[in-house]
Amino acid sequence: MGVFKKKTSKELDIESLNEVIGLGKRILSISFVMIVISLVLLVLYIIKMLNLVGLIKDFLVVISPVFIGLIIAWLFDPVVDFFEKKKFPRIAGCIIVYVILLGLLGLLIFLMIPSLVDQVKDFAGTIPTLLSDLKDFVSNTLKSFSDGTDMDMTPVKQQIFSSLESIGNGLTNNLPNKLVSLGKGILSGGMFVILGLMIGFYMLYDFDRLHMAILELVPKRYHDDTVDLLSRINHSLREYVMGVLIVMTLVFVTQSICLTLAGLEAPLIFALFCAVTDIIPYFGPYIGAIPAVLVGFTISPFTGICTIIAIVVVQLLENNFYQPLIMGHAMKLHPVTIMLGLLIFEHFFGILGMIVATPVIATIKVILKFIDEKIEVMQKIKDN
């Protein structure tokens, strides 16, 4: 009987020890993640302290055609490789890809630009009416509130009306200048895009040579590891980018239909804004929804409610169908990690930082996982 009690005591000690070891491993894993986040924060803080953010932005603007060309070549290289496997010369594959790409861009411009221009004009013409309706809505809301609480809301009402009048005057008086500036920006951006397309064609034709040029910068004994790492990064980012583009297109189409049915004016503009902001995980849909909902309520409470319903319906479609079927678990990132990354990159780089945060974090994760596999850092820590 004494022997039995002794064995039971030992078994309990072993179980407790395993629990402590498991807890220690989890703490080490969390510590490793926190160290990585701290290093990223340190690097970004140094960049900000040295005033390198503006320099980096200017540099990215200057080389943006090269960056656009590289993205195009990277995206369409598998298509050209497919044509090569079908015994097409690579130059012929590049030409076919560009004919299809330019044809689709031309069709998109032909179908959307006139409609967008008309909707911008219509929306600009309704600005005074929208502001008047918004004033009535604010006035009625404050009146209901003051009647129920016996509070004098006149100063609040005057302050809100003053702000609305300032916004209305700014939109009315500055709209022509803003449209001219927007036109100049589009022309300037269009020149960058055209130049990027030209650079992209040559990069696409010589994409294999780009691989070799990168490998030449690496010592020969690390060639296999470099190829393996680049392949992993390429696979992760390609899945993400292609998935995002498809989801954006689906969100734009379904949001356009739903906002049109909701009775919102200029539905294509708001649907396009929703699709673009959808690039930002978690926060993007809310950023895209705010202008549409505000304009909807200025038209009428019924239109505002219908606008909310339309946006909710599209978000349900995205969360339950688009994202699971198309994106899946491409990034394999925990939601908390993505949110922390969004907050950090937004703090240092604004909206642009939020757009690139997820792919950058995914790339960092792939690199760290590759390093860990090679030197087994975490395993050695856990063993010790």
Buried (B, 14 or more C-beta within 10 A) or exposed (E): EEEEEEEEEEEEEEEEEEEEEEEEEEEBEEEBBEEBBEEBBEEBEEBEEEEEBEEEEEEEEEEBBBBBBBBBBBBBBEBBBEBBEEEBEBEEBBBBBBEEBEEEEEEEEEEEEEEBEEBBEEBBEBBEEBBEBBBEBBBEEBEEEBEEEEEEBEEBBEEBBEEBEEEBEEBEEEEEEEEEEEEEEEEEEEEBBEBBBEBBBEBBBBBEEBBEEEBEEEEEEEEEEBBEBBEBBBEBBBBBBBBBEBBBEBBBEBBBBBBBEBBBBBBBBBBBBBBBBBBBBEBBBEBBBEBBBEBBBBBEEEBBBBBBEBBEBBBEBBEEEBBEEBBEEBBEBEEEBBBBBBEBBBBBBEEEBBBBBBBBBBBBBBEBBBEBEEEEEBEEBEEE
